[in-house]
Amino acid sequence: MIFELAGPEDFQDVNRLARQVCEHHAQWDNTIQLDAEPYPMDWFLECIEEDSLRSNAIYVARKDGKVVGFMRFYLWETNSAVSEKRKMITIDDIGVVASLRNQGIGKQMMGKLRLLAKEWGCESIRLYVDAENESAYQYYLKCGFRIRNMGMGLSL
């Protein structure tokens, strides 16, 4: 499997997968918009520029030349007066082609991201998962993630 920065030719495949992620999240979050193209073309093109890591980067997993998964993440450094600066990655979206799930593709993508994060001098990879998203929670545990903190929200 190849894990690399997406190219312009990946626009439709990534949006198809991002739409599946949105549909999944919409099961418990009625604020999710189910746009045909969750990532508009101009925004997508910004995310695949070489220097996009500091804002949003979209990487794809390819198998036999076809996009089988994607991940959107960004690199950032803490800026706190009470702790050392630390560099880390936060994952915002991850998706695998529905017919290929539970075949290790997501875990391979996570392993490749782990290698890239180390290469970039990061100390950790972070993400947020909705409490209702049991399948994602179990997947992240299998990938070695541990609960760090608990987030809460209040709808108004």
DAQUIRA-V931562 format. One line per field, one symbol per residue. ss: DSSP state (2 for helix, 1 for strand, 0 for the rest). A space follows every 50 residues. Layout:
ss: ???
This chain:
ss: 01111002222222222222222220000000000000002222222000 02220011111110011111111111100000000011111111110222 00002222222222222220000111100000022222222200000000 000000
